[in-house]
Amino acid sequence: LKAGGVAGVCVDLILFPLDTVKTRLQSPQGFRKAGGFRGIYAGVPSTAIGSFPNAAAFFITYENVKSMLHQGSTSYLTPATHMVAASLGEVVACLIRVPSEVVKQRAQVSPSSSTLQILSHTLYHEGIQGLYRGYKSTVLREIPFSLVQFPLWESLKDLWSWKQGHVVDSWQSAVCGAFAGGFAAAVTTPLDVAKTRIMLAKAGSSNARGNVLAALGGIWRTQGLSGLFAGVVPRMAAISLGGFIFLGTYEKTLQLLL
């Protein structure tokens, strides 16, 4: 819990400006109208509050499920074990992540409004459902992401450990995390764009219903391939750096605590 929480806070706060740029590039009104480079830390209180419990929930679930599935399993099933553990971890973590993400993204594209104003407006007009708008699309983004990232991260660590004859250091784990995160970020960008459009959609609009395929279809029809991969560069940069900081900090904190 502590290792996951510390890792989550570190990565989210350090890389927040890149995340803001990515959100504004993906927003329906376009980068400039969404705020451009102004108010780059808009929405950071929401992230600061949600980071620790979100990351902690993920790693508690991931490590416990991985531990349970490892018992009696053969080595060739190890990637599948990591996939299942990571997927369940994301489902649990998204219960905390989605409300934080909704408020954060709305603040990022409305830098003149405070996080508290965004939260109050959402609750008043949409109720608690408004805070969970995009839960399904977030889970549908995070599960494929984790299916790529975590087995790749674990495999790269195992390969590096085998090559050098001992368990990887925390900085080596961070390098593996950066590569795995960047690759996973690139292939799941269309799902991230759909999630952003759903969270930012006006109440009552077609995207507000949360249909991921409909959102993807609408983006494809109006903006084509470039629309589906809007923000891919800052997303890859943020998640590569994020993978380095997040997974490296997690391993280092775990070593210090244990």
N, C-alpha and C positions, 0 to 999 in steps of 0.2 A: 504493500500500500504506500509506504513512504517513498520507496525508490521510484515507483510509477508516478506518484504525485509530484515529486521534485522534478523529474524529467519533463513532465507535461507543462509545468509552470515555466521552466527555463525556455523550452522551445517556442511556446506560444507567445511569450512576451518579447523574446529576442527577434522573432521573425514576423511580428505583427504588421509592420509597414508593407512587407511583400504581400501579405495576405490581403491587405486593403486594396493594393493596386490590382491584384488578381480579381477581387470581387467587383471592382469598378469596371474593369475590362469586360466582365461577363454580364454586367447589369443591362437591362433592356434599353435604358436611356442613353447608354454609351459612357465612355470614360470621363469626358469633360463635364457633362451634365451631372454625373454622379459625384463630382467633387474633384476630379483630377488628382493633383498631388497635394491638395489642401486637406487639412485635418486628418493627417495620415494615421493618427492614433485614435480616431473616432471609434467608439465601441470597445475600447480596451478594458474598461471596468468589467464588462460582461465576460470577457475572456479570462481576466484575472480571477474572477470568482469561480468560473466553471472548470478551469484547467486542472486543478489538483484532484477534485473528486472524479472527473472524467477519466483522466489517465490512470488514476489509482484503481477505478472500477475495471478498466480494461485489463490491466496487468494481473490483478487478483484473479479474474476469470480466466485469462490466458494461461497463467502458470498452473492453476489448479486443474483445469481441464486437460492441459498437456500432461501433467503428472498422472492423472487418472488414466488417460488413454495410453500412456507409455507402458503401463504395467502389463507385461505379457505380450506386447506387440512386437512384431519383427521389424528389422531395420528398414526394409523397403516400404513400410507403411508410415515411416517417420514424417515425410512431407504431408501426407494426408492428416496425420495427427496435428501438425502445426496449422494446417488449413482450418480444421474444425475448431481448434482452440481459439484461433484468431477471429474466426467468424462469430463465435459465441461471445467473445470478448467485445466485439464491435456492437452486437445487438444490445448488450447490457450497458456499455458506455454511452451509446446514443440516447438512452433515456435521460442522461444528464447533459450530453453534448448538444442535442438539438435545440432546447430552449435558449441556451447560451449562444448558439450559432445564429438563431433567428434574430435575436436582439442585436448581436454584433454586426451581422450583415446589413440590417436595416439602418443601423447607426453609421456604418461605413459609407452608405450611399446618401445619407442625410446628415452631413457633418455639422449642420447648424442646430440639430436636435441632440439633447443629452441622452445618455443610455437610459436614465430613469424615465425620461419623457417617452422614449420609444417603448419601454416596457409597459408603462401605464396606458399608452395609446393602444397597444396590442391587446392587453387584457380587457380594456374597456370595450373595444370594438369587436374583438374576436373570441374573448374568453381564453381559457386555458388551452383550447384547441388551436388557437393562433400561435401559441408558443411551440406546439408540436407539429405545425404545418411543415411538411418536408421530412418528417421522420422516416417515412417509407423510402423516399428518394435518397436520404442520407445513408440509410442502411444498405440500399441497393448500390450506392457508390462505395461505401466502406468495405463491404464483404468482398467484392472483386479486388479492391485495392489490397486488402489483407491476404487474400488468396495468392496474390503475386508477391507482396512484400515480405511476409514473415517466413514462408518456406525458403525464399531466395536468401534472406538474411541468415537464417539458421544454416542453410547449405554452404554459403560462403564462409561462415565462421568455422564450420566443420572442415572444409577444404583447407583453409588457412592453418587451422590447428594441426591437421594431418601433415601439411607441408613442413611446418616448423617443429613439429614433435612435441608441442605443449599447447595448452589452452590459450586462446587469443587474449591479448590485453584489452582493456576497455577502449583504447584509441583504435585498435584494429577492428573491434566490434562496431565502432562508430563509422569507420570507412565502409565496412560491409553494409551498414544501415543506410549510408548516403547513396550507394549504388542501387540498393534494392528499392529505396524510397523514390529515387528519381525515375527509375524504370516503371514502377507501379503508377506513379503520378502521370506519366505520359500516356499510358494506355487507358487510364480511367478518366481523362479530362472531360470527354463528352458527358459522362454521368455527373461530374462536378458542375458543369455548366447548367445542366437540367435542374440540379438541386438548387443552384443559386437563383435561377429564374422562378422556380416554384416558391422559394422563401420570400422573394422580393415582389411577387405578383400582388396586385390589388385584390382585396377581398371580393369574391364574386366572379372574378375573371376565370377563364378556362384553365390557366396554369395553377390557380389557387386550389383547384381540385386535387392536385398532387399526382396526376397521371404522368409518369416518367416518359413513357413512349410517346404520348401526345406532345409533351414538351420538347423532346428530341426531334420529333417530326416537324414541329413548328419552327424550330431553329434551323433545321436543314432546308426547309422551304424558303425561308426569308434570308438566310445568311450563308447557306451551304457549309462546306467543310471548314471554312475559316471560322464560322460561328460556333461549330461544335468544338473546335479546339481553341476558342478564345481564352486568353490568359494562360496558355500552356507553358510559356517560358517562365513567368514568375511562379507558376505552380510547381514546375519541376525544380526551379532554383530553391524555392522555399522548402519543398519536401526533401530535396537532397540534403540541404543544410539542416533541415529539421530531423531527418533520419540520423545524420551524424550526431547532432546535439542530443536528440531524444533517446536513441538507443545506446549511445555512448554514455550519457549521464545515467541512464537506468542501470547499465552494467557496473559503472564505477560506484554509484550509490549503494547498489546491492553488495558489492565487494566490501565497502566500508562498514555497512551495517551488519554483515554476516562474518 
